[in-house]
């Protein structure tokens, strides 16, 4: 695994490499279907469709062949991120190992010495999928008419904010050069824009102005917009605009991705075909993608999807494949239709028990949950080997929810395995020392109010095996005198209880440990219970109300907010130091008890058609990396 | 009679109004709203969304309005003949339902026809050959058919198809036809696939109908007119089909009225398990995700069909039975 490089320097280096390689190209090649269209005069020749300096995509195994349909499955419109991750249509993208950021649609980026000014260079001659030129105006359209439009964007996303809360400045230097100016150092700028590709109902930071102007009141008459909105059953122009600007909802909306939608995500089959203007080529000058078409088939039920995957109905699918099916898939692998590989999660722990340190419904329980020693005792009480063997098929390792050993943010082995050894005596000693000495006839420890100590674990069968983990944990905690009730809940109920501070503890996974400062960090208490687990919903209320409501967070939690702020304005070394300190706090104070991590539980069991090539055998697998998008899907191909 | 029907028809809008309110209350009853479900869905696939973003969406979708305001908004749209916009699909509900309607009805009609084609002859055979080996075999099959939940049967069939024939029998077409325009080939492909889900959905009904047909016919077979006809030398099969079988069918015919709403909702769980593109999974999904306007639209149509179906069977009953007719 390569070291994280200074990203700005890297971009400049790549810029030079690409310029050199593009210069060496004299001839480009294209898919046979496109060559026919060129011959028929329906498309300009490939040289004119590619930018002056195309993106040269390295291949994993070998130069591919054109053709084929990539069959995948999705679970309906709420699963639009399935599409987002496969095409990863961003100005920049994360590399396959997740350690670096590389230019994609953009040519490169450069920061000023103080990181307050960022300049992004675009590719001259790059085109939208409808053939229109892609220029700085498409970014400015997003900036002036979407980001700064109060109807479309009531609150600014945090990455666009200056220190005083206003929006950063975006200026056009020329058609292919755009400058972002902050009043603070924006050291995480590239990490942020590598994720501005239009995930979860948001809009990408570059939009086809020539197409979208007709749906925006700054360019189109208001009554005309109202008429269009009404015709589509929308209540307002903003709904219309958002629908038209989302590629998955509007097949006419041009994109920059390797494949472009020709049906909608609300259809039974969401079909994408190759983008004849895609900016990427392989090193022999073959325009990418190799694969002609992508088909996402709708499944109403995840089990039916898994059965179809076992039957070999998909060409490359990792999303929604349940890890519990891994042995069955391996068994079927012998038939030769497909191969199965695993991409372990990118750090963290795949089942953590989060403790609500601000639980108020029962003060005696709340006091225990907020006590660090109590959490440490319960961590020692868990037999992780048993969980690993019976729930995680023997894969992964016992660890606390901190960054992976191969990642620069790794706080050290001592913290990764802190309190993870199985030691029932130690657990009992700590609990006795806390004054939980008296027991009821069933052996359950009595709290200071004389009631038996009873904890509830709320669990959602989301990735499959968590209810089983909960049962094993409950048994282990019962053995040290803490009665534990497992509540399996419907997910929406679980989430609304988390938001309203009603959960005592919950089991979920702790991922995105490589991204504690960007996006919706799960470690920053200011992000609240929508993004964090239930580690302290009232801390969030205190921090966001300026101390008027909620509960004042303890020093370590406050320190985490300082670390996050510091990381946003320091260089790479400072970020690494901040992240390591953050994870030491996290493991020391056990806000969450980690069980087993680094398993392929989250979209890490990959079923690949035997004929499909160039799929990397190892991959950084996490949401901010947009896996499998960071595997550079445009170079996947089918061997004849 | 006319007065009775007019009276019932006049009641229809009022009933629908009451239903619309009840439906809306029930859909809103679970904690949270569509966006809570959306957040949960995202988390379950490894994504998170910020509180500000959720707030913006909640405002955009009007979910921050009080319950009554949301209901009145929905009602106003309904009165204009507009079923509203699906929160999840971001498309008009009428379009979504319309797209699925054809296949939903096709599947229901198919399973209905299969049910009758199998049940009526089997019932007749069982009755005329009472206590024969075939009768006993059919009886056992019928009991299993009634007792097995059909989604279970679907799962078993899917597993057998996969384990022994290496095929997956989900969906209604082969992949290459799913979004192809209608053609003869696609129609043939549909026929190749549709019989199995139709059979699975219809199997419990088939078993029940066979039992009813058998019992009814047994009652008729011992009646004097049958003995008389037989004594006069009428051929046995001709006799059975002409007189007692026709009478035995009457109670079956009166159940057709109930079939109307079922025709529309299909078999929700089977369709979900077998991944059939009909309204069943659409409704289930809308309910799970609290996509209230879509769920409301489907349930309202369902209520409408239930009311009309009941009315039709009442009319049929009134026409058949003078006692009910006179009492009006």
HADDOCK unambig.tbl for C-alpha pairs under 7 A between the chains (distance, minus, plus):
assign (segid A and resid 77 and name CA) (segid B and resid 88 and name CA) 6.42 0.50 0.50
assign (segid A and resid 77 and name CA) (segid B and resid 89 and name CA) 5.83 0.50 0.50
assign (segid A and resid 78 and name CA) (segid B and resid 88 and name CA) 6.57 0.50 0.50
assign (segid A and resid 154 and name CA) (segid B and resid 56 and name CA) 6.33 0.50 0.50
assign (segid A and resid 155 and name CA) (segid B and resid 52 and name CA) 6.50 0.50 0.50
assign (segid A and resid 232 and name CA) (segid B and resid 92 and name CA) 6.84 0.50 0.50
assign (segid A and resid 233 and name CA) (segid B and resid 84 and name CA) 6.26 0.50 0.50
assign (segid A and resid 233 and name CA) (segid B and resid 85 and name CA) 5.90 0.50 0.50
assign (segid A and resid 233 and name CA) (segid B and resid 92 and name CA) 5.91 0.50 0.50
assign (segid A and resid 234 and name CA) (segid B and resid 85 and name CA) 6.91 0.50 0.50
assign (segid A and resid 266 and name CA) (segid B and resid 89 and name CA) 5.59 0.50 0.50
assign (segid A and resid 269 and name CA) (segid B and resid 179 and name CA) 6.55 0.50 0.50
assign (segid A and resid 299 and name CA) (segid B and resid 275 and name CA) 5.88 0.50 0.50
assign (segid A and resid 300 and name CA) (segid B and resid 272 and name CA) 5.65 0.50 0.50
assign (segid A and resid 300 and name CA) (segid B and resid 275 and name CA) 5.93 0.50 0.50
assign (segid A and resid 300 and name CA) (segid B and resid 281 and name CA) 6.34 0.50 0.50
assign (segid A and resid 301 and name CA) (segid B and resid 272 and name CA) 6.16 0.50 0.50
assign (segid A and resid 301 and name CA) (segid B and resid 273 and name CA) 6.42 0.50 0.50
assign (segid A and resid 304 and name CA) (segid B and resid 273 and name CA) 6.06 0.50 0.50
assign (segid A and resid 304 and name CA) (segid B and resid 274 and name CA) 6.85 0.50 0.50
assign (segid A and resid 304 and name CA) (segid B and resid 275 and name CA) 6.93 0.50 0.50
assign (segid A and resid 308 and name CA) (segid B and resid 168 and name CA) 6.05 0.50 0.50
assign (segid A and resid 311 and name CA) (segid B and resid 162 and name CA) 6.62 0.50 0.50
assign (segid A and resid 311 and name CA) (segid B and resid 166 and name CA) 6.58 0.50 0.50
assign (segid A and resid 311 and name CA) (segid B and resid 167 and name CA) 6.52 0.50 0.50
assign (segid A and resid 311 and name CA) (segid B and resid 168 and name CA) 6.23 0.50 0.50
assign (segid A and resid 462 and name CA) (segid B and resid 44 and name CA) 5.42 0.50 0.50
assign (segid A and resid 463 and name CA) (segid B and resid 44 and name CA) 6.77 0.50 0.50
assign (segid A and resid 491 and name CA) (segid B and resid 40 and name CA) 5.91 0.50 0.50
assign (segid A and resid 492 and name CA) (segid B and resid 32 and name CA) 6.79 0.50 0.50
assign (segid A and resid 492 and name CA) (segid B and resid 36 and name CA) 5.80 0.50 0.50
assign (segid A and resid 492 and name CA) (segid B and resid 37 and name CA) 4.88 0.50 0.50
assign (segid A and resid 492 and name CA) (segid B and resid 40 and name CA) 5.81 0.50 0.50
assign (segid A and resid 493 and name CA) (segid B and resid 31 and name CA) 5.96 0.50 0.50
assign (segid A and resid 495 and name CA) (segid B and resid 36 and name CA) 6.79 0.50 0.50
assign (segid A and resid 495 and name CA) (segid B and resid 40 and name CA) 6.43 0.50 0.50
assign (segid A and resid 496 and name CA) (segid B and resid 31 and name CA) 6.75 0.50 0.50
assign (segid A and resid 496 and name CA) (segid B and resid 32 and name CA) 5.85 0.50 0.50
assign (segid A and resid 496 and name CA) (segid B and resid 36 and name CA) 6.65 0.50 0.50
assign (segid A and resid 520 and name CA) (segid B and resid 48 and name CA) 6.56 0.50 0.50
assign (segid A and resid 520 and name CA) (segid B and resid 49 and name CA) 6.81 0.50 0.50
assign (segid A and resid 520 and name CA) (segid B and resid 50 and name CA) 6.30 0.50 0.50
assign (segid A and resid 530 and name CA) (segid B and resid 50 and name CA) 6.78 0.50 0.50
assign (segid A and resid 530 and name CA) (segid B and resid 51 and name CA) 6.38 0.50 0.50
assign (segid A and resid 531 and name CA) (segid B and resid 48 and name CA) 5.57 0.50 0.50
assign (segid A and resid 531 and name CA) (segid B and resid 49 and name CA) 6.55 0.50 0.50
assign (segid A and resid 531 and name CA) (segid B and resid 50 and name CA) 6.65 0.50 0.50
assign (segid A and resid 623 and name CA) (segid B and resid 46 and name CA) 6.13 0.50 0.50
assign (segid A and resid 623 and name CA) (segid B and resid 47 and name CA) 6.20 0.50 0.50
